Amino acid sequence: MTHTQQVLPTVSRLFESAALGALELPNRLVMAPLTRHRAGADGVPGEPMAVHYAQRATAGLIIAEGTAPSAVGQAYPHIPGIHTAEQIAGWRRVTDAVRAGADGRGGGAAMFLQLEHGGRVGHPETSGHVPLAPSAVRLPEQLHTPSGVRDSVTPRAMTGEDVRSTLVGFAAAARNAVEAGFAGVEVHAANGFLPHQFLAQGTNLRTDEWGGPVENRIRFAVEAVRAAAEAIGRERVGIRISPGVNVNGIEEGDTREIYPALLAALAEIGPVYLHVLYTAEERHRLPAHRKAWPGALIANQLLSREQFEADGGKRVAEGLLAEGADLVSLGRGFLANPDFVERLRVDAPLNELRPEFLMHVQGAEGYNDYPALATASV
């Protein structure tokens, strides 16, 4: 009599538990920070944001959307802030809702808050301030403002005191985030925002200690991380970078020296994670980043339409883990799928995104009304 051995299905590593500093995450899937412009005009997160994040609380980690650490750092209308008592209280309602979980029974995702200083990506109609930047290099794009789309303005080049006070603002924002219930903060040094502007040759024309050679151009990003780490502890601080991703008019120049130097300097501080956004063309750098980075590595790859429509990016995410990432962040799938983690787990189809509600609109429509699997089939 012959016996056949049952072959059990392979469980994806995406759904394994993982440690992130002192945090124990139920899976390796991270909800990437997604700007949705749903805060009030005063930057206070409201009930729709609390519902939205709570619906997605099955992610291993949620990195909440780019949030202004100061009034002058506000890049766009209706993005949240973390520099007033009202904003802190609004975020506390969000973190409480996520902690309660999608079903209200507890066990929701850990949350970090992304600190996003716009630098030259900002407008006086939005923030009430002339934007500050490393140098007076204007954003070569138009911007949304409360009164409509407007031409960008030339930013004011930061003085040494401006730089120092901005770093103090990062530390204060980190403390405020912990007060609001976040497990930690992520310094946004990617996508053409202020720390990235200091890194890039096209936007940093300075000749003082904050510009010029590589060791000076990395200094602001390093000191922003240091300021946050000294304020709340390095195990509560991460940083996001985007080598070779040219958005918001950023012109990095030669990146072969800047990012290795940045990672080496950051490693001396020891933030809990490095979060890297890769294009398909730049993904080959992941193994080198893994080798150079002693902490947790979160990888995020820009997906092609074909990759997303095939399986929501699941195969790409599994490949990133295989190449050395500890966690993988995904964005697009979380937009229209409150139960995105479960859909990936069971290979279920995804909801269709309604792009007209993606950004620069307020309210719950197209934000919190996408069905979960249990209701999608009813």
NUMAR-201288 format. One line per field, with one value per residue (C-alpha): residue number from 1; residue in three letters; x, y, z. Coordinates in pm, 1 decimal, decimal comma. Example, Ala and Ser with C-alpha at 12.3 -4.5 7.8 and 13.67 -1.06 7.14 Angstrom:
2
num	1 / 2
residuo	ala / ser
u	1230,0 / 1367,0
v	-450,0 / -106,0
w	780,0 / 714,0
***
This chain:
378
num	1 / 2 / 3 / 4 / 5 / 6 / 7 / 8 / 9 / 10 / 11 / 12 / 13 / 14 / 15 / 16 / 17 / 18 / 19 / 20 / 21 / 22 / 23 / 24 / 25 / 26 / 27 / 28 / 29 / 30 / 31 / 32 / 33 / 34 / 35 / 36 / 37 / 38 / 39 / 40 / 41 / 42 / 43 / 44 / 45 / 46 / 47 / 48 / 49 / 50 / 51 / 52 / 53 / 54 / 55 / 56 / 57 / 58 / 59 / 60 / 61 / 62 / 63 / 64 / 65 / 66 / 67 / 68 / 69 / 70 / 71 / 72 / 73 / 74 / 75 / 76 / 77 / 78 / 79 / 80 / 81 / 82 / 83 / 84 / 85 / 86 / 87 / 88 / 89 / 90 / 91 / 92 / 93 / 94 / 95 / 96 / 97 / 98 / 99 / 100 / 101 / 102 / 103 / 104 / 105 / 106 / 107 / 108 / 109 / 110 / 111 / 112 / 113 / 114 / 115 / 116 / 117 / 118 / 119 / 120 / 121 / 122 / 123 / 124 / 125 / 126 / 127 / 128 / 129 / 130 / 131 / 132 / 133 / 134 / 135 / 136 / 137 / 138 / 139 / 140 / 141 / 142 / 143 / 144 / 145 / 146 / 147 / 148 / 149 / 150 / 151 / 152 / 153 / 154 / 155 / 156 / 157 / 158 / 159 / 160 / 161 / 162 / 163 / 164 / 165 / 166 / 167 / 168 / 169 / 170 / 171 / 172 / 173 / 174 / 175 / 176 / 177 / 178 / 179 / 180 / 181 / 182 / 183 / 184 / 185 / 186 / 187 / 188 / 189 / 190 / 191 / 192 / 193 / 194 / 195 / 196 / 197 / 198 / 199 / 200 / 201 / 202 / 203 / 204 / 205 / 206 / 207 / 208 / 209 / 210 / 211 / 212 / 213 / 214 / 215 / 216 / 217 / 218 / 219 / 220 / 221 / 222 / 223 / 224 / 225 / 226 / 227 / 228 / 229 / 230 / 231 / 232 / 233 / 234 / 235 / 236 / 237 / 238 / 239 / 240 / 241 / 242 / 243 / 244 / 245 / 246 / 247 / 248 / 249 / 250 / 251 / 252 / 253 / 254 / 255 / 256 / 257 / 258 / 259 / 260 / 261 / 262 / 263 / 264 / 265 / 266 / 267 / 268 / 269 / 270 / 271 / 272 / 273 / 274 / 275 / 276 / 277 / 278 / 279 / 280 / 281 / 282 / 283 / 284 / 285 / 286 / 287 / 288 / 289 / 290 / 291 / 292 / 293 / 294 / 295 / 296 / 297 / 298 / 299 / 300 / 301 / 302 / 303 / 304 / 305 / 306 / 307 / 308 / 309 / 310 / 311 / 312 / 313 / 314 / 315 / 316 / 317 / 318 / 319 / 320 / 321 / 322 / 323 / 324 / 325 / 326 / 327 / 328 / 329 / 330 / 331 / 332 / 333 / 334 / 335 / 336 / 337 / 338 / 339 / 340 / 341 / 342 / 343 / 344 / 345 / 346 / 347 / 348 / 349 / 350 / 351 / 352 / 353 / 354 / 355 / 356 / 357 / 358 / 359 / 360 / 361 / 362 / 363 / 364 / 365 / 366 / 367 / 368 / 369 / 370 / 371 / 372 / 373 / 374 / 375 / 376 / 377 / 378
residuo	met / thr / his / thr / gln / gln / val / leu / pro / thr / val / ser / arg / leu / phe / glu / ser / ala / ala / leu / gly / ala / leu / glu / leu / pro / asn / arg / leu / val / met / ala / pro / leu / thr / arg / his / arg / ala / gly / ala / asp / gly / val / pro / gly / glu / pro / met / ala / val / his / tyr / ala / gln / arg / ala / thr / ala / gly / leu / ile / ile / ala / glu / gly / thr / ala / pro / ser / ala / val / gly / gln / ala / tyr / pro / his / ile / pro / gly / ile / his / thr / ala / glu / gln / ile / ala / gly / trp / arg / arg / val / thr / asp / ala / val / arg / ala / gly / ala / asp / gly / arg / gly / gly / gly / ala / ala / met / phe / leu / gln / leu / glu / his / gly / gly / arg / val / gly / his / pro / glu / thr / ser / gly / his / val / pro / leu / ala / pro / ser / ala / val / arg / leu / pro / glu / gln / leu / his / thr / pro / ser / gly / val / arg / asp / ser / val / thr / pro / arg / ala / met / thr / gly / glu / asp / val / arg / ser / thr / leu / val / gly / phe / ala / ala / ala / ala / arg / asn / ala / val / glu / ala / gly / phe / ala / gly / val / glu / val / his / ala / ala / asn / gly / phe / leu / pro / his / gln / phe / leu / ala / gln / gly / thr / asn / leu / arg / thr / asp / glu / trp / gly / gly / pro / val / glu / asn / arg / ile / arg / phe / ala / val / glu / ala / val / arg / ala / ala / ala / glu / ala / ile / gly / arg / glu / arg / val / gly / ile / arg / ile / ser / pro / gly / val / asn / val / asn / gly / ile / glu / glu / gly / asp / thr / arg / glu / ile / tyr / pro / ala / leu / leu / ala / ala / leu / ala / glu / ile / gly / pro / val / tyr / leu / his / val / leu / tyr / thr / ala / glu / glu / arg / his / arg / leu / pro / ala / his / arg / lys / ala / trp / pro / gly / ala / leu / ile / ala / asn / gln / leu / leu / ser / arg / glu / gln / phe / glu / ala / asp / gly / gly / lys / arg / val / ala / glu / gly / leu / leu / ala / glu / gly / ala / asp / leu / val / ser / leu / gly / arg / gly / phe / leu / ala / asn / pro / asp / phe / val / glu / arg / leu / arg / val / asp / ala / pro / leu / asn / glu / leu / arg / pro / glu / phe / leu / met / his / val / gln / gly / ala / glu / gly / tyr / asn / asp / tyr / pro / ala / leu / ala / thr / ala / ser / val
u	0,0 / 145,1 / 93,5 / 97,2 / 236,4 / 10,8 / 173,5 / 69,9 / 43,0 / 335,8 / 252,6 / 390,2 / 651,5 / 442,7 / 212,4 / 481,3 / 519,6 / 819,0 / 994,4 / 1050,5 / 1253,7 / 1038,0 / 727,0 / 599,8 / 415,5 / 157,9 / 274,7 / 539,2 / 299,8 / 322,4 / 60,4 / 271,3 / 207,5 / -64,7 / -152,1 / -530,1 / -605,0 / -881,6 / -780,7 / -959,3 / -839,5 / -662,2 / -474,9 / -680,9 / -760,0 / -1133,1 / -1363,2 / -1325,8 / -951,0 / -1006,5 / -1247,3 / -1016,1 / -711,4 / -912,3 / -1051,4 / -693,3 / -569,4 / -481,9 / -156,1 / 150,4 / 247,5 / 73,6 / 288,7 / 38,9 / 38,7 / 283,4 / 213,9 / 344,3 / 580,0 / 525,7 / 302,3 / 571,7 / 632,5 / 279,4 / 303,4 / -62,4 / -411,3 / -592,0 / -289,2 / -267,3 / -27,4 / 125,6 / 221,7 / -94,6 / -287,7 / -593,2 / -392,7 / -245,6 / -594,9 / -721,4 / -443,5 / -509,8 / -860,6 / -705,8 / -450,5 / -714,3 / -938,8 / -656,6 / -557,2 / -916,4 / -887,8 / -1123,9 / -1370,8 / -1333,0 / -1191,7 / -832,4 / -512,7 / -487,2 / -168,7 / 120,1 / 142,7 / 428,6 / 367,4 / 551,9 / 695,0 / 681,3 / 830,3 / 754,8 / 1046,2 / 1002,0 / 692,8 / 453,6 / 267,0 / 182,8 / -187,8 / -167,1 / 63,3 / 52,4 / 430,7 / 683,7 / 826,5 / 1176,0 / 1429,9 / 1805,1 / 1841,9 / 1615,7 / 1539,2 / 1178,1 / 966,5 / 917,7 / 553,5 / 219,9 / 67,0 / -280,4 / -377,8 / -705,3 / -807,2 / -706,2 / -398,2 / -131,9 / 221,5 / 485,8 / 676,2 / 1049,2 / 1135,0 / 1348,1 / 1692,5 / 1718,7 / 1954,1 / 2157,3 / 1901,4 / 1618,3 / 1791,8 / 1840,9 / 1482,6 / 1349,4 / 1544,5 / 1401,7 / 1061,4 / 1128,0 / 1208,6 / 892,8 / 682,4 / 826,6 / 731,7 / 385,4 / 342,4 / 417,5 / 173,2 / -83,8 / -39,6 / 202,9 / 469,8 / 717,0 / 785,5 / 932,9 / 1145,6 / 1039,9 / 1369,3 / 1224,3 / 1002,4 / 1152,6 / 1059,9 / 1290,8 / 1551,6 / 1565,3 / 1618,0 / 1926,4 / 2055,1 / 2003,5 / 2256,2 / 1987,0 / 1818,0 / 2111,6 / 2343,0 / 2474,9 / 2840,5 / 2814,6 / 2812,8 / 2474,7 / 2579,1 / 2857,1 / 3040,2 / 2854,9 / 2920,2 / 2750,2 / 2452,4 / 2360,3 / 2385,2 / 2027,2 / 1867,4 / 2106,1 / 2041,5 / 1663,6 / 1682,5 / 1915,7 / 1681,9 / 1384,6 / 1586,5 / 1709,0 / 1351,9 / 1174,8 / 1441,6 / 1605,7 / 1387,9 / 1092,4 / 1242,4 / 1268,4 / 1361,4 / 1235,6 / 1454,1 / 1392,0 / 1718,0 / 1663,5 / 1294,3 / 1256,3 / 935,1 / 852,5 / 1113,6 / 1404,0 / 1740,2 / 1962,4 / 2272,7 / 2516,6 / 2376,0 / 2665,5 / 2824,1 / 2539,4 / 2330,5 / 2614,3 / 2741,3 / 2391,3 / 2335,0 / 2672,5 / 2602,9 / 2251,0 / 2372,6 / 2579,8 / 2256,5 / 2071,9 / 1712,1 / 1484,4 / 1428,9 / 1527,9 / 1235,5 / 1341,9 / 1124,1 / 1260,9 / 1182,0 / 1206,1 / 1534,1 / 1680,3 / 1569,4 / 1908,0 / 2041,1 / 1840,8 / 2108,1 / 2367,7 / 2130,9 / 2070,0 / 2443,3 / 2503,3 / 2207,1 / 2220,1 / 1858,9 / 1524,7 / 1482,9 / 1139,1 / 1123,8 / 864,2 / 870,9 / 676,3 / 448,8 / 366,0 / 0,7 / 51,8 / 215,5 / -64,5 / -347,0 / -190,5 / -199,6 / -193,5 / 186,3 / 206,9 / 472,5 / 683,6 / 653,3 / 761,8 / 1060,5 / 1162,6 / 1159,1 / 1365,4 / 1625,0 / 1672,7 / 1390,4 / 1245,8 / 912,3 / 740,4 / 526,3 / 244,3 / 24,5 / -208,6 / -386,6 / -479,8 / -656,3 / -967,5 / -939,4 / -985,1 / -905,8 / -613,5 / -403,3 / -670,7 / -726,5 / -356,0 / -361,8 / -645,1 / -565,1 / -903,9 / -982,8 / -942,4 / -1197,0 / -1185,5 / -1035,8 / -1241,9 / -964,5 / -1186,8 / -1185,4 / -814,2 / -682,3 / -788,0 / -1139,2 / -1280,6 / -1531,2 / -1584,7 / -1701,2 / -1439,8 / -1241,3 / -1427,9 / -1704,6 / -1513,6 / -1652,5 / -1462,8 / -1473,0 / -1757,9 / -1981,3 / -1844,6 / -2008,8 / -2348,2
v	0,0 / 333,1 / 654,8 / 998,7 / 1284,0 / 1585,2 / 1903,9 / 2197,2 / 2541,8 / 2772,3 / 3060,5 / 3387,7 / 3557,6 / 3872,2 / 3732,6 / 3630,6 / 3830,5 / 4062,1 / 4272,5 / 4644,9 / 4766,2 / 4696,7 / 4647,8 / 4304,3 / 4331,7 / 4069,4 / 4077,1 / 4236,4 / 4459,3 / 4832,6 / 5083,4 / 5348,0 / 5716,9 / 5838,6 / 6207,2 / 6240,8 / 6605,3 / 6505,4 / 6715,9 / 7037,6 / 7373,0 / 7409,6 / 7081,9 / 6897,8 / 6532,3 / 6468,0 / 6169,2 / 6058,5 / 6015,0 / 5814,0 / 5583,2 / 5551,2 / 5440,5 / 5213,6 / 5033,0 / 4953,6 / 4850,9 / 4495,3 / 4619,6 / 4524,4 / 4891,3 / 5207,7 / 5506,8 / 5791,2 / 6047,6 / 6335,4 / 6579,6 / 6933,3 / 6972,5 / 7349,8 / 7607,2 / 7717,8 / 7354,0 / 7298,0 / 7190,3 / 7162,8 / 7259,3 / 7018,6 / 6814,4 / 6747,5 / 6914,3 / 6813,0 / 7153,0 / 7270,9 / 7130,0 / 7080,4 / 6882,2 / 6662,5 / 6593,8 / 6513,8 / 6265,2 / 6110,2 / 6024,3 / 5856,1 / 5651,0 / 5547,6 / 5427,7 / 5229,4 / 5078,6 / 4957,7 / 4787,6 / 4757,8 / 4557,5 / 4768,4 / 4474,3 / 4590,5 / 4465,9 / 4728,5 / 4824,0 / 5016,5 / 5366,7 / 5597,2 / 5954,1 / 6088,5 / 6436,1 / 6621,8 / 6971,1 / 7099,7 / 7339,5 / 7506,4 / 7289,1 / 7533,8 / 7857,5 / 8165,5 / 8117,3 / 7774,4 / 7823,2 / 8198,3 / 8206,4 / 8248,0 / 7896,2 / 7827,9 / 7619,3 / 7552,5 / 7800,9 / 8038,4 / 7783,7 / 7791,8 / 7478,6 / 7434,6 / 7333,4 / 7480,8 / 7409,4 / 7359,0 / 7637,0 / 7711,6 / 7940,6 / 7709,2 / 7608,3 / 7879,7 / 7932,3 / 7849,2 / 8127,9 / 8165,4 / 8038,2 / 8231,2 / 8079,9 / 7964,9 / 8143,9 / 7944,5 / 8035,6 / 7917,0 / 7580,5 / 7546,8 / 7646,0 / 7402,6 / 7121,0 / 7223,8 / 7200,4 / 6840,9 / 6752,4 / 6923,2 / 6749,4 / 6412,8 / 6476,7 / 6587,7 / 6269,8 / 6051,1 / 6259,4 / 6192,3 / 5817,1 / 5730,5 / 5466,7 / 5686,4 / 5921,1 / 5898,6 / 6186,6 / 6240,4 / 6286,9 / 6176,9 / 6299,8 / 6645,1 / 6777,7 / 6982,0 / 6723,3 / 6593,3 / 6951,3 / 6971,2 / 6641,9 / 6739,6 / 6941,4 / 7120,5 / 7272,7 / 7312,9 / 7586,5 / 7676,2 / 7732,5 / 7705,8 / 7394,6 / 7291,5 / 7276,7 / 7201,3 / 6871,3 / 6550,5 / 6561,7 / 6901,9 / 6818,3 / 6516,7 / 6716,3 / 6846,2 / 6502,9 / 6353,7 / 6630,5 / 6606,3 / 6237,2 / 6314,9 / 6584,4 / 6348,8 / 6063,8 / 6280,8 / 6395,3 / 6057,4 / 5785,0 / 5638,5 / 5325,4 / 5553,1 / 5720,0 / 5611,4 / 5789,1 / 5762,3 / 5824,1 / 5794,4 / 5762,2 / 5835,3 / 5922,8 / 6262,4 / 6422,3 / 6779,4 / 6898,3 / 6754,7 / 6726,8 / 6508,2 / 6505,1 / 6219,1 / 5988,4 / 5741,6 / 5921,0 / 6097,8 / 5798,2 / 5573,3 / 5869,3 / 5939,4 / 5579,3 / 5561,7 / 5879,7 / 5768,7 / 5427,7 / 5601,5 / 5745,6 / 5415,0 / 5496,1 / 5194,0 / 5174,2 / 5293,3 / 5322,1 / 5329,1 / 5407,5 / 5235,1 / 5269,3 / 4943,8 / 5076,2 / 5153,8 / 4833,2 / 4674,7 / 4894,6 / 4706,3 / 4441,7 / 4716,0 / 4905,0 / 4583,0 / 4531,1 / 4890,6 / 4926,0 / 4756,6 / 4827,6 / 4732,2 / 4796,7 / 4880,9 / 4859,3 / 5023,6 / 4981,8 / 5192,6 / 4941,4 / 4932,7 / 4912,1 / 4550,6 / 4456,0 / 4611,1 / 4466,8 / 4117,8 / 4070,6 / 4407,1 / 4401,1 / 4078,6 / 3914,7 / 4230,6 / 4254,6 / 3893,2 / 3961,2 / 4259,9 / 4041,4 / 3777,0 / 4041,6 / 4151,1 / 4382,3 / 4318,4 / 4484,0 / 4596,5 / 4906,6 / 4925,4 / 5222,6 / 5191,8 / 4878,7 / 5037,3 / 5329,0 / 5137,6 / 4825,9 / 4860,7 / 4488,6 / 4494,3 / 4263,4 / 3992,6 / 4032,0 / 3972,7 / 3674,8 / 3497,1 / 3636,8 / 3809,0 / 4070,1 / 4435,8 / 4714,8 / 4963,7 / 5296,0 / 5608,2 / 5853,1 / 6161,4 / 6122,7 / 6058,0 / 6401,2 / 6762,2 / 6665,5 / 6637,2 / 6413,8 / 6038,1 / 5973,3 / 5783,9 / 5752,6 / 5535,8 / 5380,0 / 5102,7 / 4758,3 / 4490,1 / 4130,1 / 4032,6 / 4302,1 / 4310,2 / 3976,3 / 4058,5
w	0,0 / -95,3 / 93,0 / -61,0 / 144,1 / 169,5 / 43,3 / 257,7 / 99,4 / 161,3 / 391,3 / 260,7 / 478,7 / 448,6 / 716,7 / 964,2 / 1283,3 / 1308,4 / 1569,2 / 1519,6 / 1812,4 / 2117,3 / 1902,7 / 1805,5 / 1473,7 / 1367,0 / 1005,4 / 782,9 / 588,7 / 644,9 / 537,8 / 365,1 / 441,3 / 204,0 / 171,1 / 140,1 / 241,5 / 484,9 / 788,3 / 875,8 / 748,2 / 1083,4 / 1034,2 / 1295,9 / 1216,1 / 1241,1 / 1270,4 / 904,1 / 957,3 / 1275,5 / 1093,6 / 792,9 / 988,5 / 1220,0 / 915,2 / 811,4 / 1156,5 / 1047,1 / 893,1 / 1092,6 / 1110,4 / 993,6 / 903,1 / 912,1 / 635,0 / 598,1 / 882,3 / 923,4 / 1220,7 / 1213,8 / 1047,3 / 802,7 / 709,2 / 577,3 / 213,8 / 108,9 / 227,1 / 457,2 / 553,4 / 926,7 / 1165,0 / 1496,3 / 1638,7 / 1820,1 / 2115,0 / 1893,7 / 1638,7 / 1911,9 / 2047,6 / 1697,7 / 1639,7 / 1982,3 / 1862,7 / 1558,0 / 1751,2 / 2006,5 / 1722,8 / 1563,6 / 1896,1 / 1935,1 / 1595,7 / 1302,2 / 1512,5 / 1827,5 / 2022,9 / 2048,5 / 1891,7 / 1619,5 / 1438,9 / 1585,9 / 1437,4 / 1346,2 / 1227,8 / 925,2 / 989,0 / 658,5 / 630,9 / 282,5 / 253,1 / -85,6 / -143,5 / 14,7 / -48,7 / 161,5 / 85,7 / 248,4 / 545,6 / 601,2 / 559,2 / 281,0 / 244,4 / 377,1 / 187,1 / 181,6 / -105,4 / -295,4 / -568,6 / -678,6 / -720,1 / -1098,4 / -1054,1 / -954,1 / -614,7 / -474,1 / -232,7 / -49,5 / -337,1 / -621,2 / -816,3 / -805,9 / -934,1 / -676,6 / -503,4 / -454,3 / -105,8 / 137,1 / 187,3 / 546,8 / 781,2 / 1029,5 / 1294,2 / 1067,0 / 1034,6 / 1408,5 / 1492,4 / 1231,6 / 1395,4 / 1731,8 / 1563,7 / 1458,7 / 1819,7 / 1945,6 / 1680,8 / 1786,0 / 2148,5 / 2040,2 / 1835,8 / 2137,2 / 2341,8 / 2068,3 / 2110,2 / 1831,5 / 1885,9 / 1700,7 / 1409,3 / 1061,9 / 932,5 / 570,2 / 384,8 / 50,1 / -234,0 / -261,8 / 83,4 / 307,6 / 419,0 / 60,0 / -61,0 / 160,5 / 15,8 / -348,0 / -545,9 / -745,2 / -439,0 / -200,3 / -323,8 / 21,1 / 103,6 / 483,0 / 702,9 / 556,5 / 190,8 / -53,3 / 6,4 / 84,0 / 458,3 / 473,5 / 252,0 / 463,4 / 786,5 / 801,7 / 756,4 / 1011,4 / 1263,0 / 1215,1 / 1306,2 / 1595,3 / 1728,2 / 1720,2 / 1872,7 / 2158,2 / 2220,8 / 2228,8 / 2198,8 / 1890,1 / 1905,6 / 1828,4 / 1519,3 / 1156,2 / 834,3 / 476,9 / 170,9 / -203,5 / -400,2 / -767,3 / -727,6 / -888,5 / -763,9 / -665,0 / -912,4 / -713,4 / -889,8 / -675,8 / -891,3 / -839,1 / -568,8 / -556,4 / -259,9 / -82,5 / 25,3 / 148,7 / 352,1 / 483,9 / 590,1 / 763,1 / 960,7 / 1051,7 / 1165,8 / 1433,6 / 1578,2 / 1546,0 / 1446,9 / 1457,1 / 1082,5 / 738,9 / 494,9 / 129,4 / -171,6 / -482,7 / -847,3 / -1041,8 / -1185,6 / -841,2 / -667,5 / -735,4 / -453,9 / -190,0 / -110,4 / -60,6 / 169,0 / 362,0 / 403,7 / 512,1 / 746,4 / 1089,1 / 1184,6 / 1036,8 / 664,0 / 524,3 / 145,1 / -76,5 / -455,6 / -701,0 / -873,8 / -1240,0 / -1334,7 / -1439,6 / -1108,9 / -907,7 / -1115,1 / -1105,6 / -728,3 / -550,0 / -541,7 / -339,1 / -556,0 / -560,0 / -181,2 / -135,1 / -359,3 / -147,5 / 163,4 / -16,0 / -104,5 / 255,2 / 360,0 / 706,5 / 630,9 / 311,1 / 279,7 / 29,0 / -46,3 / -341,2 / -219,8 / 113,1 / -57,5 / -163,7 / 51,9 / 427,1 / 458,9 / 217,3 / 435,4 / 432,3 / 58,5 / 0,4 / 234,7 / 49,1 / -297,9 / -317,4 / -584,1 / -494,1 / -494,1 / -779,2 / -672,0 / -740,5 / -833,3 / -817,1 / -436,3 / -402,6 / -303,2 / -249,3 / -137,2 / 213,2 / 387,1 / 404,8 / 47,6 / -151,5 / 171,0 / 419,4 / 210,2 / 31,9 / 125,4 / 312,9 / 192,4 / 424,4 / 277,9 / -76,8 / -157,6 / -3,5
***
